[in-house]
Structures are given as C-alpha cells and as structure tokens.
C-alpha cells in the first residue's frame, strides 16, 4: 500500500472501541460460565470433522483418506487411522465434558476419566457401525435403479454421507457425550440438507433417496429396511411446557416407523404415532395419527378421513 493510501485509511476510534470490547468480553464470560480462576475449553469443530473423516476412511478403506490401500497395507492403514481418530476423539470428548459441566479442562480428572471410558466403549461399537453402514449401501443399491454400482453410493450419495455421520453420532449420543454428536450431524446437514438428530434410533438397510429436506427428530424410532424420499419430515406435533413455560426435555415426541415402510417425497408425520410394518405413505401426505401394518395412505384418503371426522386426523 502506498504512503498516500495509508494516510487516507480511517483510524480506529479506540475510545469508541473500548466499551464495545468490554461488553463483548463480559457477555462471552457470562455465556461460557467460566469457573473461578479456571477456563473452559470448547471442542473444536474442525477436529471433530477430522475425526469423522478418519472414521469414514476406516469404514470404507480405499474410498476415503487414501486411494492407495492394498492387501499388504490395509491392516496398517486401518489400524493407524483408527488409532489417530480415537486419540483425537478422547481429547474432544474431554473438552466437551469439561465445557458441559463447567469444569476447568486442565484440572478435571472426571473429564479425563469419562473421555477414556467413552473412547474405549466407542471402539467396541465400530464393527457394528461398519455393519450398519454396509447394509445402508446395499439398501441404496437395491432401492435405486439409477445406481449402477455400490461404489457410487459410497462416493457420491448424500443420503449415505448423512446416515454414516448419524450412525457415528448416535453411538456417541448413547454414550452420553455432549455437543460432539450434534456437531457431527449438523456438519452432514450443512452439506446435504438432510437433518437427522443423533438421538434417532435407525435400523439396518436404511435408504434416503435424493434426500434434500429430510428431517428426522430426536426421539424417532425407525425399523429395518425403511426407505424415505426427499422432503420427508418425522417431527413433533407439540410438546408440553413446565410451570415456567420452558419445553420439557427428554420425552418421546416423534414417530415410530416399523420395518419395511416407504415414505414418499414431501410426506410429514408428526407426533408419537406408529406407522405399521410394510406401510406406504404417499407423497405430500400429512399424518398426525398412526396407521396399521400394510396401510397405503394417499392424499385422497387423508382428505376423506379428515372430512368424515370433521377435522384433522
């Protein structure tokens, strides 16, 4: 920059700046609830995403991480990549527990012990995660005539990306890890437009076709061999409030979808209702009541029920 341009650059008004900085720091301190004399260290979003990418490379070696894996190097690659992911996971869980409990991460023995126990337990769940995501690949291959190879689903399908992230996040959620599971699923949400809460329990051979706009709520329960299309919502109809007007947490408020159900594009199912085994829910259907096994629900049937009952179904 020339001397003349530097001379024209506006000077920062330090008098005006100081109270703004003070206000921002005060709010940051209040929001983070720093312990007296200590510090709270948040998990790193970038580190968590890196862990998931390493786990994806372990679940699908050769597809992610590096394309140069062969028979002789496979064992080393999987072992080294998994070890790196677990070391990073332990550190991020330690940070997450410290932040959630408002403890100083440097001095919290409970945080370190919890992180070690969680990481060890998660390691034991990795083979089951692999089995489930492999079944999801099969569901995609069998359910989409446009899919020429299984490799295409692994490499390119947004539904596979989202469900892989969710299956990893779900195991951490079940283990009681704060913050990190939601970081994982929201990363997939940002990339794919598919929003699956880490608390949702999803059976094997799950297929999301196209995917954009799919929303699956926290307490949803989905059986085996379920297929959903774009714009499907498994949401909550309402939730009770406590005496202070705050939502009551931890109650079951999302649908139960039994085995072999197909839910077509734009369908919305709200509340703790049961969609019976083998049912088909048509496009743009709005449901707030359950349906028995083997049902075929269309917009016309929904309108007829609403009319015959004099209101919503």
Secondary structure, 3 states (H helix, E strand, C coil): CCHHHHHHCCCCCHHHHHHHHHHHHHHHHHHHCCCCCCCCCCCCHHHHHHHHHHHHHHHCECCECCCCCCHHHHHHHHHHHHHHHHHHHHHHHHHHHHHHHCCCCCCCHHHHHHHHHHHHHHHHHHHHHHHHHHHHHHHHHHHCCCCCCHHHHHHHCHHHHHHHHHHHHHHHHHCCCCCHHHHHHHHHHHHHCCEECCCCEECCCCEEECCCCCEECCCCEECCCCEEECCCEEECCCCCECCCCCECCCCCCCCEECCCCEECCCCEEECCCEECCCCEECCCCEECCCECCCCEECHHHHHHHHHHHCCCC
